């Protein structure tokens, strides 16, 4: 992707809701405000989500084994902990994945814009 097209793509993401995953398994969900040459990302109105620790997953799996009434015994559901942190800078070196949260109409508009 050439530089001008990359810039247009990043500009098209401004103000959109992103999910950013980091190396320490946290996930941030917020509004994309800007980035820089070091690939740091700034999000506003951000929620931080943490996955349950392995001990909690193991305990839930053991409890699921005891109660055979579950529909799918291979699946265990646990809630992630979350907190509102507002404005956040996520260092580019710690970003492992970025997802765009969008409705289908937004996806079609973005595809048309990128052509």
N, C-alpha and C positions, 0 to 999 in steps of 0.2 A: 504494500500500500504506500503510495507516495505521500510526502509530508503534507501537502495541502488537503488531500483526501482524509488523512488521519486527523488533522486539525478540525475539519468539518464534522467528522464522526464524533470527536470529543465534544465539540460545541453542541451537537444534537443531543448529547446526554445531559447537558447542564439543566438543572431543575428536575431531573428524573429521579425516581427512587431506585437506589442500588442496594444490593446485599454484597458485602465485602467479607470474605473469609480470610483469617490470618493463621500464621504458623502455630500459634498457641491454641488453636481450635476454637477461638472466639469467632462470632459472626456479628457484623455491624449492619444495621438496616437504617438508611437515612437518605436525605436529598443531596445529590451530587452538586457541589458548589464550585470546586476547582481542583486542578492538579498542577504539578510542576515538573521540571526537568528530571528530578530524582524519582519520579513516579509516586510521590506522596499524594494521597487523596484527602480532600476535606469534604466531610458530610455534615449537614445540619439536621436538626430534629431527629437525632440518631438514638436508636435503641441498641444496646449491647446484649447479645445472647450468649450464654455459656451452656455447653453440653453437660449432661450429668457426668459425674466422675465414674470411672470403671467399677468401683465398689457398689455404687447405687444401681448400675445396670445389672451387675451380677446378682445383687439381692432381689431385684425385681424379677429377673429370670428364674431364680429359685422359687419365689412366691408364685410365679405363673405356673411352674411345674406342679406345685401343690394343689392349685385350683384348676382342675382339668376342664372347667366349664368355659374356658376361653375358646373362641372360634378358631384361631390359628395359634397353636402353642409355640411356633417358631418365631412369633412376633411379640416383642415387648415394647410397650409405649411408655415413655417418660416425658415429663415436661422439662423444657429448658428454662433456666433462670434468666431473667431479663431485668434491665434497668434503663431508664432514660438518662442519657448523658449529654444530649444537646449537640453542641458543635464539637467535632473531633477531627484530629489529624491522624491518619493511618499511614505509618511509614511504608513506603513502597517495597522495601526489602522484606517486609513481613506479610505482604499480600500474597495469598495463594490462589484466590479465585474471586472473580467479580461477576455478579449476576444482575441483570436488569429486570426490575419488577415492572411489568407493564400489562396493560389489557390488550386484547387482540387488535383493536383499532389503532393503538399507538404503534404496534409492531408494523402494521401495513403502512402507516404514514412514514415511519423511519425507513422502510425499504424503498419507498418512492423517493425520499429525500436523498438517499445514498446513491441512486442511479446517476 
